[in-house]
């Protein structure tokens, strides 16, 4: 990739943080689905008067805490004040700003230099000139506890929608499904949930599971990955959960599916459009 395209593109890699995507339009903070995030003014005052795009992040393996904070704020409730004071807004792009990636980020760098906000930062971008360099950076991120890296062509102007110049590189794939029921546990798991019965999201099938018919129901079971506490108090029916998998079976189903986390509760899933 690098040898053939080095004259046309300029690859940069950055760490993929396990945070919650948040888009700032200069006045409001929203999820990628467009739902407003009601953050405290002490946080919003640190943001610029121009759009930025990034992740709300607390620490490695702390996605669930930030997710709860954001979900609470979607109901017009600024909850978790102590958490909002610690969370960081890590920016990876500056939409509606001319120039390539580095030029767009430079605009934010000037803002940071002038205002020095405590909770607003730019995600470091690392120039990648070879596959060996890419592998070295990827391994260094995994050793730090990161979940993967983002590789992008920094020479392109900002794009909206599905991108063909941005790639996520992670050791495992992720998808979402809706909880439809439970499989009773046996043996050590007697009187607990042995596995979740889940329905793959139709909107994700064309992209992630192209062999499966969009209109037909497709059930999978998630047993691995559940903690003892989650087996006693599992995600409610109707909740949307995230799972990891390693490729596909011969029929197109996710292979080695493992429960990762609850994305939206049943009530919140009813009010949000899951992409």
C-alpha positions as CSV (number, residue, x, y, z in Angstrom):
1,X,0.0,0.0,0.0
2,X,2.7,2.4,1.0
3,X,5.1,1.7,-1.9
4,X,2.4,2.1,-4.5
5,X,0.6,5.1,-3.1
6,X,3.3,7.1,-1.4
7,X,3.3,9.7,-4.2
8,X,-0.4,10.4,-3.9
9,X,-1.3,10.0,-0.2
10,X,0.2,10.7,3.1
11,X,-0.7,8.2,5.8
12,X,-1.0,9.1,9.5
13,X,-1.9,6.8,12.3
14,X,-3.4,7.6,15.7
15,X,-4.5,5.6,18.7
16,X,-8.2,4.5,18.7
17,X,-9.6,5.5,22.1
18,X,-12.4,3.5,23.8
19,X,-14.5,6.6,24.3
20,X,-17.9,7.9,23.2
21,X,-18.0,9.8,19.9
22,X,-19.1,13.4,20.3
23,X,-19.5,16.1,17.7
24,X,-19.2,19.8,18.6
25,X,-20.8,22.2,16.0
26,X,-19.5,25.3,17.7
27,X,-22.6,25.6,19.9
28,X,-23.9,22.1,20.7
29,X,-22.4,18.7,21.6
30,X,-24.2,15.7,20.0
31,X,-23.7,12.0,19.4
32,X,-23.0,10.8,15.9
33,X,-26.7,10.0,15.6
34,X,-27.4,13.7,16.2
35,X,-28.8,13.4,19.8
36,X,-27.8,16.4,21.9
37,X,-25.5,15.8,24.8
38,X,-26.3,18.1,27.7
39,X,-22.8,18.6,29.2
40,X,-22.2,21.1,32.1
41,X,-21.3,24.7,31.1
42,X,-17.9,24.3,32.9
43,X,-17.1,21.7,30.2
44,X,-18.6,23.4,27.2
45,X,-16.9,26.7,27.9
46,X,-13.6,25.0,27.1
47,X,-14.6,24.2,23.5
48,X,-14.0,26.5,20.5
49,X,-16.5,28.5,18.5
50,X,-15.9,26.2,15.4
51,X,-16.8,22.5,14.9
52,X,-14.5,19.7,16.1
53,X,-15.0,15.9,16.1
54,X,-13.7,13.5,18.7
55,X,-14.2,11.2,21.6
56,X,-15.2,11.7,25.2
57,X,-12.7,9.6,27.1
58,X,-11.9,9.0,30.7
59,X,-9.3,6.2,30.8
60,X,-8.5,2.8,29.2
61,X,-11.3,0.3,29.9
62,X,-13.6,3.0,31.3
63,X,-16.0,3.2,28.3
64,X,-18.9,2.0,30.4
65,X,-18.6,4.9,32.8
66,X,-18.5,7.5,30.1
67,X,-21.3,5.8,28.3
68,X,-23.6,6.0,31.3
69,X,-22.7,9.7,31.7
70,X,-23.6,10.5,28.1
71,X,-26.8,8.4,28.2
72,X,-27.9,10.3,31.3
73,X,-27.2,13.6,29.5
74,X,-29.4,12.6,26.5
75,X,-32.4,12.9,28.8
76,X,-31.6,16.6,29.4
77,X,-30.0,15.7,32.7
78,X,-26.5,16.9,33.5
79,X,-25.6,14.0,35.8
80,X,-22.3,12.6,37.0
81,X,-20.7,16.1,37.7
82,X,-17.6,14.5,39.2
83,X,-17.1,12.4,36.0
84,X,-17.7,15.4,33.7
85,X,-14.9,17.2,35.5
86,X,-12.4,14.4,34.7
87,X,-13.4,13.3,31.2
88,X,-11.3,14.5,28.2
89,X,-12.5,15.5,24.8
90,X,-10.0,14.0,22.4
91,X,-10.3,15.6,19.0
92,X,-9.3,13.8,15.8
93,X,-10.6,16.2,13.1
94,X,-11.8,19.8,12.6
95,X,-14.8,19.7,10.2
96,X,-15.7,22.7,8.1
97,X,-12.1,23.9,8.1
98,X,-10.2,24.1,4.8
99,X,-7.0,22.2,4.1
100,X,-5.7,18.7,4.8
101,X,-5.8,17.0,8.2
102,X,-2.7,18.6,9.7
103,X,-3.9,22.1,8.5
104,X,-7.3,21.5,10.0
105,X,-5.8,20.4,13.3
106,X,-3.5,23.4,13.3
107,X,-6.5,25.6,13.7
108,X,-7.3,23.8,16.9
109,X,-3.7,23.9,18.0
110,X,-3.8,27.7,17.9
111,X,-6.9,27.7,19.9
112,X,-5.4,25.4,22.6
113,X,-2.3,27.6,22.8
114,X,-4.4,30.7,23.4
115,X,-6.9,29.3,25.9
116,X,-5.1,26.3,27.4
117,X,-8.3,24.3,28.3
118,X,-7.8,21.4,30.7
119,X,-10.2,18.9,29.1
120,X,-9.7,19.5,25.4
121,X,-6.8,17.8,23.5
122,X,-5.8,16.7,20.1
123,X,-5.1,13.1,19.4
124,X,-1.5,12.7,18.4
125,X,-1.0,11.8,14.7
126,X,2.0,9.8,13.6
127,X,3.4,9.8,10.1
128,X,3.5,6.3,8.7
129,X,5.9,5.6,5.8
130,X,6.0,1.8,5.7
131,X,4.2,-1.4,6.7
132,X,6.9,-2.2,9.3
133,X,6.4,1.3,10.9
134,X,2.6,0.7,10.9
135,X,3.0,-2.6,12.7
136,X,5.4,-1.2,15.2
137,X,3.0,1.7,16.1
138,X,0.0,-0.7,16.2
139,X,1.8,-3.0,18.7
140,X,2.9,-0.1,20.9
141,X,-0.8,1.0,21.1
142,X,-2.0,-2.5,22.1
143,X,0.8,-2.7,24.8
144,X,-0.6,0.5,26.3
145,X,-4.0,-1.0,26.6
146,X,-5.4,0.7,23.5
147,X,-8.1,-1.1,21.4
148,X,-6.5,-0.4,18.0
149,X,-5.4,2.4,15.7
150,X,-7.0,4.7,13.1
151,X,-5.1,5.0,9.8
152,X,-6.0,7.9,7.5
153,X,-4.9,9.7,4.4
154,X,-4.0,13.1,5.9
155,X,-3.8,14.7,2.5
156,X,-7.6,14.6,1.9
157,X,-10.0,17.4,2.7
158,X,-12.6,16.6,5.4
159,X,-15.2,14.2,4.2
160,X,-18.7,13.5,5.5
161,X,-20.4,10.0,5.5
162,X,-18.7,6.7,4.8
163,X,-15.0,7.3,4.3
164,X,-12.7,5.4,2.0
165,X,-9.5,7.0,3.3
166,X,-9.9,6.1,7.0
167,X,-9.3,2.6,8.3
168,X,-9.8,1.1,11.8
169,X,-7.2,-1.5,12.7
170,X,-8.2,-3.6,15.7
171,X,-7.4,-7.2,16.8
172,X,-11.0,-8.1,16.8
173,X,-14.1,-7.0,15.0
174,X,-17.1,-5.4,16.7
175,X,-20.9,-5.3,16.0
176,X,-24.2,-4.8,17.9
177,X,-27.2,-6.9,18.5
178,X,-30.5,-6.6,20.4
179,X,-31.2,-8.8,23.4
180,X,-34.3,-11.0,22.8
181,X,-34.1,-13.5,25.6
182,X,-31.9,-15.7,27.7
183,X,-30.5,-19.2,27.8
184,X,-30.6,-20.7,31.4
185,X,-27.3,-21.6,32.9
186,X,-26.3,-25.2,33.9
187,X,-23.8,-26.6,36.4
188,X,-21.9,-23.7,37.9
189,X,-24.2,-21.3,36.2
190,X,-27.4,-22.9,37.5
191,X,-30.0,-20.2,38.4
192,X,-28.1,-17.7,36.3
193,X,-28.1,-16.6,32.7
194,X,-26.0,-19.0,30.6
195,X,-26.1,-16.9,27.4
196,X,-27.9,-14.0,25.9
197,X,-30.2,-14.6,22.9
198,X,-29.5,-11.7,20.5
199,X,-30.8,-10.5,17.1
200,X,-28.3,-9.0,14.7
201,X,-29.1,-5.4,13.7
202,X,-30.6,-5.4,10.1
203,X,-28.8,-2.1,9.5
204,X,-25.4,-3.7,10.0
205,X,-25.9,-6.8,8.0
206,X,-25.0,-5.4,4.5
207,X,-21.7,-4.0,5.8
208,X,-20.6,-6.6,8.4
209,X,-22.5,-9.8,7.5
210,X,-23.2,-9.6,3.7
211,X,-24.1,-13.3,3.4
212,X,-27.1,-12.9,5.6
213,X,-30.5,-11.8,4.4
214,X,-31.4,-8.3,5.7
215,X,-35.1,-9.1,6.1
216,X,-34.8,-12.4,7.9
217,X,-34.2,-12.8,11.7
218,X,-30.7,-13.8,12.6
219,X,-30.2,-15.0,16.2
220,X,-26.8,-15.5,17.9
221,X,-26.0,-16.4,21.5
222,X,-23.5,-14.5,23.7
223,X,-22.3,-16.6,26.6
224,X,-18.6,-15.8,26.7
225,X,-17.7,-12.4,28.1
226,X,-20.5,-12.1,30.7
227,X,-19.4,-11.5,34.3
228,X,-21.0,-13.3,37.2
229,X,-22.8,-10.1,38.1
230,X,-24.1,-9.8,34.5
231,X,-25.3,-13.3,34.6
232,X,-27.4,-12.5,37.7
233,X,-28.6,-9.1,36.3
234,X,-28.2,-9.4,32.5
235,X,-29.0,-6.6,30.0
236,X,-32.8,-6.3,29.7
237,X,-34.7,-7.6,26.7
238,X,-34.6,-4.9,24.1
239,X,-31.2,-3.6,25.1
240,X,-28.5,-3.1,22.4
241,X,-25.2,-4.8,23.3
242,X,-21.8,-4.8,21.6
243,X,-20.0,-8.0,20.9
244,X,-16.6,-8.9,19.5
245,X,-16.0,-11.6,16.9
246,X,-13.3,-13.1,14.7
247,X,-14.3,-13.3,11.1
248,X,-17.3,-15.3,9.8
249,X,-18.6,-18.8,9.7
250,X,-19.2,-20.6,6.4
251,X,-22.8,-19.3,6.5
252,X,-21.9,-15.7,7.2
253,X,-22.5,-15.6,11.0
254,X,-20.0,-13.9,13.3
255,X,-17.4,-16.4,14.5
256,X,-16.4,-16.7,18.2
257,X,-18.8,-14.0,19.3
258,X,-18.1,-12.6,22.8
259,X,-20.1,-10.2,24.8
260,X,-18.3,-6.9,25.3
261,X,-20.6,-4.3,26.8
262,X,-24.1,-2.9,26.9
263,X,-24.5,0.0,24.5
264,X,-28.0,1.1,25.1
265,X,-30.7,0.0,27.6
266,X,-34.0,-1.1,26.3
267,X,-35.6,2.2,27.0
268,X,-32.8,4.2,25.4
269,X,-32.7,1.9,22.4
270,X,-36.3,2.7,21.7
271,X,-35.5,6.4,21.6
272,X,-32.3,6.3,19.5
273,X,-31.7,5.3,15.9
274,X,-28.9,2.7,16.0
275,X,-26.6,2.8,13.0
